[in-house]
Amino acid sequence: MEMTRGSFLRHALAAAGAVALTSSRARADEAAPAKPAAAPPPPPSAVHFPVMRPADFDEKKMWATLKAKTPHKAVYQSVEPKLIIPGLASLYIHMQNSLNAGEFSFGWGKGNVAVGAVLYGPSIILALNDAMWAKYKFGAAFGLKDAKGNPETANVYYKAQTSMSFDGDPGAGGNVYQDWSAEALLKRGAFFMVCNNALNAFAGMMAMGMGLDGKATLADWKANLLPGFMIVPAGVGALQAAMETGWKMLPLI
């Protein structure tokens, strides 16, 4: 799907509503749960995104990452935090499959294949640590559940699932090649860029749903970004910059 400004805001409002609903239910009597009123849409004048200047983000790091001389480079655009099965993020599995196919199946070899992802829309929650997942109830807000059907309360998709060894058969499992985590991808040289516009929008909307201050929520999220994830002014801008520096853009995940 395309993430238009309208659908972007609908996703944010839905997430804010889900958090508000979860909070209301937790406080309400079990026999008679409260029915929260639907949040009205914001007026057109309320929809705006801050414009970052070069000094407002690590511009040098962004360009150094994108100007890598690797001959085979692919960047994924991630909007939804989709799962293959509980605990396994679709984005990370696709990125690992790209690396494995290029390095081993196509014979391009290690060091000749690079992958990255730009997170915008609801996917930005994948860039936030466990404390933020617990505090803002991302699992409940975005329908991300564990194998028992309970909302995730931690970012289980980031943590390595193996020792991340480079030894052994790449298709045998138990090594970095079959580790479906962000940490394993980072160890293999992948990058993750996070849309500042999406951070602003979702922090503001979720803060509204939880009765919190939007600016304080945004500052909280930015202070709790996971290692290896970098903020860029706009996800779509980062994708354009990637393509202009030789990266092939792959479909929405």
C-alpha angles and dihedrals in degrees: 000000000000117000103226120181089256095052090042090059093042089056091050094047091048090052092048090049092050092052091047090049092049091050092047093051092049090056098039128089110267092230094053113026116196120248108222117214117251112261113245117237116260118258116259091254090061094062110091137123126216116246112227121217121216090261091055095069138022096277093164092055093046093054093042089054095047095044093059111142094226107138097220114047130166129177124199123212110217122194105153125046091231123179131214090201129339109302096017120095114213092219095059094046091052092049092050090048090053092053095045094048093048099043098041114011097043095035095234090133136217115311093026098082127066133178133185140169136218113210120207134148115025091338089082089084088072086069095059128088132243094268091060093047091053096043098045098032095231092169092060094039095052101031096248108154138179126236091277093054096254121133113262113251096189137043095258091166094070101055121090114254095200139029085269093235118174090210127104137022109337090220098046099080132232094081138086092274093064097036107114097200137107090239092058091049091049089052088055091052102263121150133215124202121191124208112239091203091057092047090053095046099046095040089052095046095045091046089053091051092049097042093247134134111270097213092049091049092051091049089049092053095047091050090053101049112139121251111271096029117108129194118235127185096250132359093222090049091052090051091052091048090050093052091047090055095051105274119138111226116226126204126280115285 
